[in-house]
Amino acid sequence: METLVKVWETEKGNQAVNARDLYNFLENKSGFSHWIRDRISQYGFIENVDYYKLNYDQAGNSLIYCPGLNNPANNSIPSNKVEYVITINMAKELAMVERNEKGKQARLYFIQCEEKFKAATLNNNSLDKQIQLE
C-alpha cells in the first residue's frame, strides 16, 4: 500500500494524522488555517477529542501552555504556527467532504490503514492471550 499521508500510532494506541499533510494531499486551494478552522466549525469537531493543537514559536520550538500561567487566549506567549493532530476518523470525514478524486483516494487509504491497524492489534492480542495461557 502506497503512503498517501503519514499515519502513526499515538501513545494511547490510536491512529493519528497531521492535518496539514492531509490538506496538502487534498490540494485544497484555500489557505490551511482557514480550511481547518472552517471544517472544524462546519462539522462540529471537538478539540482534545477529534483533534489536538500543537503550537510553535517563530523558531519552530514547541510551546506548552500551562493554565493560569501562559494561556494562548490571553496572548502571553505568541504562537507563530499551529499544527493540528487529527484522529483517523476526522481525517476520513475531512477527505470525504472534499468531494473530489483526491478526497476519495484519501478516504479509502485511511480505511485501509484502519483495517491493517485492527488486524495487527487482533494478532497482538491473540499472541498475548496465547502467552498468558501457556
C-alpha angles and dihedrals in degrees: 000000000000116000109242097167125006112256120188139178117252125221088262091057098255128125119251140183134199105245092214090057090052091046091052092049092049090052092219111181099216119086116275097242092050092044096052096041091048092049092047091051096040096049100034099242113176125226114239089017106055097013144007128213122227115195125205133188125229091276092053095254117147114251119215116200120211114200110248094012107059116001120177088219092066092041095230089145116033115229116209100184134020122201122193122216106200134191118250089247090057090046091054092050093047090050092048095051092054087076095205139103094268090052091050091049092050094048093051090046092053091049089053090048090052093049092049091048093049092048091051091047092050091049091050092048091049090051091048090051091048091051091049091051093052 
